[in-house]
Structures are given as structure tokens and as C-alpha cells.
């Protein structure tokens, strides 16, 4: 994570994370890990939600010429999850 825009009730640390990540600063925190290229997607990885400290299975793929990153975090099967689109900032 490179930059964080905090709301009034948010913490700049991963207060709910466990183990070595407990109270780690969110800026500089690795939140995506273990992804492997599978065709046009990257699958088999994990994503950390610093808001709740939980780790989910994940898959991602680039869209719009690399300007957008489609991120899906899920429990068990991909159907049971949530998607977000992250946009590259220039």
C-alpha cells in the first residue's frame, strides 16, 4: 500500500491483524500475496483486509489496458466474495 486516505474513525495501523502484522503501519503493508499467472488472470493468492485483519482467497486481472485492476476476495469459492476495481493513479 502506497498511500491511505483515512476517515475520522480509521487507524493508520492494522490493529485487528494477527501475528507479526499486529499494529503494523498500513502504508507499506503487503496486502496481496501468492498470486500466480493463469492465462489473463492471477489466481491462487490471498488478500488482507487491514480494516478487519482477515485474510481471504483472491484473484485479480488487469482491464482497460492496465489502467484498472479487478480484485476479487472470497471465502472458499469465488461465488462467496466481493469484487472491487482499483484504478491506476498517474
DARACOR-V271516 format. One record per residue. N is the residue number from 1. PHI is phi in radians with two decimals (none if undefined). Layout:
BEGIN
n = [N,N]
phi = [PHI,PHI]
END
This chain:
BEGIN
n = [1,2,3,4,5,6,7,8,9,10,11,12,13,14,15,16,17,18,19,20,21,22,23,24,25,26,27,28,29,30,31,32,33,34,35,36,37,38,39,40,41,42,43,44,45,46,47,48,49,50,51,52,53,54,55,56,57,58,59,60,61,62,63,64,65,66,67,68,69,70,71,72,73,74,75,76,77,78,79,80,81,82,83,84,85,86,87,88,89,90]
phi = [none,-1.79,-2.59,-2.25,-1.92,-1.53,-1.44,-1.04,-1.75,-1.69,-1.84,-1.38,-2.13,-1.54,-1.10,-1.66,-1.24,-1.99,1.15,-1.13,-1.52,-0.99,1.07,-1.23,-1.07,-1.21,-1.20,1.66,-1.31,-1.43,-1.86,-1.98,-2.65,1.28,-1.29,-2.23,-1.13,-2.43,1.22,-1.57,-1.90,-2.06,-2.27,1.32,-1.84,-2.30,-2.28,-1.72,-1.71,-1.16,-1.23,-2.09,1.34,-1.58,-1.96,-2.13,-1.16,-2.60,-2.59,-2.47,-2.71,-1.44,-2.45,0.95,1.14,1.54,-1.47,-2.25,-2.11,-1.53,-2.05,-2.20,-1.97,-2.70,-1.96,1.30,-1.80,-1.04,-1.09,-1.72,-2.85,-2.45,-1.99,-2.43,-2.00,-1.79,-1.83,-1.20,-1.80,-1.63]
END
